[in-house]
Amino acid sequence: MARISNLGAYQSELVVDLRTGKARGMIGGMNLGAACRLFVRSLAACTVAACTLAAGTLAACAPPLSRSEAAEALEEAQLATQASSLTSSTIEIKTDFQIGNAVETAAQEILDFYASQLPCASTTLSGSTLTIEYGANGVCTYRGQLYSGSHSVTVSKNDMAEVIVEHSWDELANQTVEVTGEATVTWNFEDRTRRVQHSLEWTRLRDSRRGVGIGDRTQSTLDGGLFEGIQTTGQREWDGTSGRWRLGINDVEIRWVDPVPQAGSYVLDTPFDKQARMIFERVSPTKIQVRVDNGGRSFSFDVASLPDTSTP
């Protein structure tokens, strides 16, 4: 639970259950999409709270993003996140292979893994390109995720300095969303970074709501390594029902054990010519402060976290 305070000049408070905002991501911590959902949920929460407060407080809290605009932002962010999470999960199924071997050998290693772990999928190999048909041999699940559709993986480069793997999806689907598109993942071992560039089209299955988007993010590990978490910088933008959305990601540090990032910021540009910003700062070993700036108005709340053990 988090307590929102400092709503304008009035010291009103609103208790928000961050867990119901699905703050945790596919690998046990918050991924980018989960943080985006929390961002727009916070904006919506401020507006809903204002509706229940006195008229003076309403004037102090009312942000440029209206209640309906914040709700639309939430809807769009959730759908874009579901699409990105689906493709990301297939990227993470098998990404490790022997560095420095021929690209064909690396692709064979990936095929061997799929054949042993996903008998529900059919796999074919041509040169350095592996094609997976999820569900070809029955219902296909992996780590609780349901898959159907096709996925191609091409190992384009595999040397000691850099590895490049290209992914493409055709009608990849789970029970929620269907995605078609491509992504290029580049590991730079000198900089110790991973860059993910994607171009996707998605459709929500229950109502055929659609979106088209691109993204370019560079990730590195925190001081404690990948086991502790990652830092991400980049951007995502997409065209949805209301128009174009853009999310800037500025040095966001995510520890898997925390419900929100411990540093950095997100900046959301909306189709309504309005911008909102979410800033994260660890203020104590067990507390992260989150501040939402929305058109000259701001509010902040503290989120409890596990102790930060990265520094003495």
N, C-alpha and C positions, 0 to 999 in steps of 0.2 A: 504494500500500500504506500502511496505517496501523497503528501499534502501540498496542494497548490496554494501559494499565498501571494501577497503583494499585487492584488488585482487593482491596478490603478492606485488612487489615493486612499481607497477603502481597504481595510485589512480583513476582507472576507476570505474564507478558506474553502477549498473543495478537495475532498479525499478521492483519489483516483487509484483504482486497482490496476497497476501496470500489467499484471499477469494476464488479465483478460484481454489485453491488447496483443496477445500472442508475441510477447517480446523475445521469446527464444526461437532460434532458427534450426535449420535442418541438422546441424552438427552439435547441438547442445548449447549453443550460445546465440546471440543475436546476429543475424546476417543483415545485409543492407536493406532488404525488403522489409524485414521485421521492424527495423528502426524507422523506416519510412512510414509504416503503419502506425507506430507509436506517435510519430510526429503529427500526422493529421488527426489521430484520435485526440491528442492534446489540444489541438486547435478547436476541434468539435466540442470537447469537454468544456472549454472556457465559454463557448457560446451557450451551451445548454445550461451551465451554471448561472450565466447571466439572466436567463429566463426565469430563474427561481429566486433571484435576489431583488432587493428593493430597487426602485426606479433610478435612484442616484448611483447605485452600484452598477446597474445595467449600463448607464452612460459611461462609467469609468472603465468597464471591462469590454464593451463592444468593440471587436476588432474589425479591420477592413474586410476580412473574409467573413461573409455572412454564414449563418448556420447551414444553409443549403449548399453554399460553396465549399465549406469544410466537409460536409457529408459527401459531396461529389469527389473531393480530393481523396477522402478515405476509400471510396468505392474504386477509383482509378488506381490508387496505390496498391490496394489489395490485389486487384486483378493483375497488374504489372508484376507484382511480387510473386504471385502464384506461377506465372509463366516463367519468370527468371529462375525460380526455385526448382521447377521441374527440369529444365535443361541443365542447371548446375548440378543437380543430383546425378544425372547421367555422366557428366564430366568427371565427377568424383568417384564413380563406381570403380574405375581402374585407371590411375594416372601414373603409377610407378612402374618403371622398367629399367633395364640396365642401360645406364648412360654411356654413350660412345659407340654402341653397337650400330650396325646398319639399320636404316629406318625399317626395312622389311622385317628384320629380326625383332625390333621393338613392337611392330604391329602383330607379329606372331605371338609375342608374350601376352599382349592384350587379348587376343583371340583365345588363347589357352585359358585365361582367367574366366572369360565369359562362358566358355564351354563347360568349365567345372562348377561355376557358381550360379549360372542362370540357364539351366537346361530348358527352361520355358522359351528361350530365344534361339533362333537360328542364326548362325554366323557364317560369313564367307569372307575370304581374303583374296585380294588382288593387288600384288605388289605391296605397297605400304599402306593400303586402304582396307580397313575392316568395315563390313556392313552388318549391322545387327537388326533383326526383325523381332521386336518384342511381341510375345504372345503367339508366335508361330507354332509353338508346341504346347499350347494351353495357357491358362491365366498366368501372367508374368508379374511377380512381385520380388522386390529386393529391399531388405531392411524396412519393411512395412510400406513401401511405396509401390503403387500399381503402375505398370507401363504397358502401352501398346503403341504401334507405329514403328517407324524405322529411324535408324541412327547410323551415320557413317563417321568413322574416325580415321583420319589420315595423319601419319607421323611424317611431317615434312622435313624436319631437321632433328638430328640427335647427336650432338657432339658435347664435349666437355664444357664449352662456354655457353651454349644456348640450345634449348629444346623447343620446337614449335609443333603443336598438335592442332589440327583443324577438325572441327566438328560440324556436322550438318544434320538437321532433323526434318523429317517429313511426316506431318500429322502425328507427332509424338503426343501422347495423351495419358492422363490419369483419370480419376473420377470427377475432376473439377474443370480442367482446361486442356485445350489442344494447341500445340505450338508447331510452327514451321519456321525454319531459319537456319542461321549458321553462327559459329563463333570461332575465333582464333585465340589459342592460349599459348603464351610465350613465357618460358622460364629463362631468366637471365641469371646465371650463376655468379657472375662477377658482382652484380648489384644485389644479388640475393632477393630478387623480386619475381612476381608473376603478374603478367598483364593479360587481361581478359577483354576482348573486343567482340561485341555481339550485335547481330541484326536479326530481329525476331518479329513474327506476326502471331497473334494469339486470339483465341476465341473461347469465351466462357461457355461451357456446355449447357448449362441450365437455361440460358436466355439468349445465346448467340451474341452477346456483347463482345466487341472486337477492339483490338489495339495493335499498333505497329510501333516498334521502338528500336533504338540503338543504345549502346553503352560502351564505355571505355574506362576501365578501372585498373589501377596498378596496386598490387598488394605486396606487403612484406610482413615478416614475422616480428612480433614484439621481442623484447630483450630475452624473455624466457623461452623463445622458440615457438614453433607452431603449436606445441602443447598448451602454451599460455594463451595465444591469440594472434590477431593480425592487425595491421594498419592499412587503411584503404584511402586512396585519393583518386578522383576521377569524376565522371558524370554519367547520368542516364537521362534520356529524353524519349518521350513517346507521344503519339497522337491517339487520343481516345475520343469518346463520345462528345466531350465538351470542347475539344481542341488540343493544343500542344502543352505538355507538361515537361518541366526540366528539373532534375534533382542534382545539385552540386554536392560533391562529397569531398570534404577538406580535412585531410589528415585524421581521419576517424580511427581511433584505437578501440578495438573490440576484444575484450577477454571473454572466453567461452563461459566462464563461471558467473559473469555479471549480466543483469537483466537489460542494461543499457550500455552504450559506449562510455569509456572513461575519459576521453579527450576528443577534440575535433568538433566539426560542425557540419550540418546539412543545411542547404539553402534550396527552398522549393519555389520555383517560378510557375505560376498558374496561368491558365487561359484567360483569367479574369483581370489581367494586368496588375496582379497583386503578388507580393512576395512575402514569404515567411522564413524565419531562420530558427534552427534549433542548435544550441551550443551545449557541449558537455564538458564538465570539469570535475576531476576528482579533488574534493576539498578535504578529505581525511582518508585514512586507510580503509575505512568501512562506509564511506559516504561519497556519492557522486551527485553533483548539482546539475540539473537540467534547466536551461533557460530558453523560453520560447519568445522570440521577438516577432511581432506581427503588426506591421504598419505603424510604428511608433509606440505601440502598446507592448508590454512584456509581462510575463509572469514566470516564476521559477518554482521548482520543487526539488526536494532531496530524495534520492533513491538509495536504499541500503544495499550494500554489496559485501562480498567476502573480502577479507583484508588483502591489500596490495602488498605482495611479498617480493616484488621485483627490485625494491630498494631496501637498504638496511634500515 
